[in-house]
Structures are given as C-alpha cells and as structure tokens.
C-alpha cells in the first residue's frame, strides 16, 4: 500500500511533467544508460567497471561477435560456394570454444 508521501510525490511529478518542467533537461530524448548490475556484489561491480573502462572484454563476448559475423557472411553466400564450407567449419570451431567456456 502506498503511503501518503508516495502519493504526494507522484502527484508533484505528474504536475511537473504537465507543466513542462522536465522538457529542457540535459540528455532529453536520449536513452538511459544503466550500468548497475543488481545481482552482483559491490566489489565485483567495481572490478567490472575498472575492466570495462580499460577496454577489456571477456573472451566469450569476442567469440559471440565473431560467430554472429560468420553467420551473417555465410547467409550471403551460395550453398555450393567453397568459401561457405570453410566458414561453416570455422563457425563450428568457434561454437565449440564457446561451449567449452561454459556460457552458451
């Protein structure tokens, strides 16, 4: 059950939206970026933040990107193309590597 303060706060926010008080805020119209990892400990969040800022990506992310690129390339080739067979073998190897990491 909502308290009187919750109801009052919601009402004031709705009034401000109707009056256009939020129209010229910085970042208006751009998507919000959520970096919170709700189910990760604060320590792990800090480690993840530092690694992300340093440009580190986990190996499975690189594998997934390469798999997606290969799939797109394979789709554009004729079924009897020799390059298609080579790319499908490479794709199979990458999928096996991803499964070995254990994050499929």
Buried (B, 14 or more C-beta within 10 A) or exposed (E): EEEEEEEEEEEEEEEEEEEEEEEEEEEEEEEEEEEEEEEEEEEEBEEBEEEEEEEEEEEBEEBBEBBEEBEEBBEEBEEEEEEBEEBBEBBEEBBEBBEEEEEE
